[in-house]
Amino acid sequence: MKTRILLVEDDERLAELTAEYLRKNDFEVNIEGRGDTAEARILSELPDLVVLDVMLPGKDGFEVCRSVRPHYAGVIVMLTARDEDFDQILGLELGADDYVTKPAQPRLLLARIKALLRRAPTGTAAAHSDSEAELAFGRFRISQATRTAHLGGDIIDLTTAEFDLLWLLAQHAGNILSRDDLLQQLRGIGFDGLDRSIDARISRLRKKLDDDPDNPKRIKTVRGKGYLFSKHDWQ
């Protein structure tokens, strides 16, 4: 079966051109032009991936993302205004897996979509992958096989992108990973000095891991170097 994408974009010409490009690359694409109706479609149709514009009639993309994220486990890619750092950070904080700045080059959008889908869980196939590994640090456990993480007896609700970042950090527990290291591993691009996606995702992870944002112990910031996942402090 083809991967199903819901493209939420109110610019009809742009939406059709983007959809046609993705269809030529073997995706099934449906288009939705309004934010207030996109929410119901995402939750009823459960596409594999949603491409979600920020500026939409009826309800903006941020509201849609915030509303569906607790109930939708698929991938969300947001289309944000070029150089609008606030938009990009807010989208990630609301649970988007990635963002692409507009005007989105079709080949770049396609590359991001393919990269995200490679990492997303795909039912039983994910459970029987070659990376059936689990890491444990005190009360914290994370499994690549099931793509789940637990803190004590509670499961941690993670987006695809958050899980990937947390798994990468946990794999290198006790070692500092720079933003460049993390972006190269997760998105195949280097750090340009401006990209805030890693910082925004770290902030969300700290909240979900009950880590003090003012004095984090579990995912530490090493000034001028990067981030360090602690082997300890998981009691």
Secondary structure, DSSP 4 states (H G I P E B T S, - for coil): -PEEEEEE-S-HHHHHHHHHHHHHTTEEEEEE--HHHHHHHHHHH--SEEEEESS-SSS-HHHHHHHHTTT--SEEEEEEETT-HHHHHHHHHTT-SEEEEESPPHHHHHHHHHHHHHHS--THHHHT-TT--EEEETTEEEETTTTEEEETTEEP---HHHHHHHHHHHHTTTSEE-HHHHHHHHHS----S---HHHHHHHHHHHHTT--SSS-SSEEEETTTEEEE-SS---
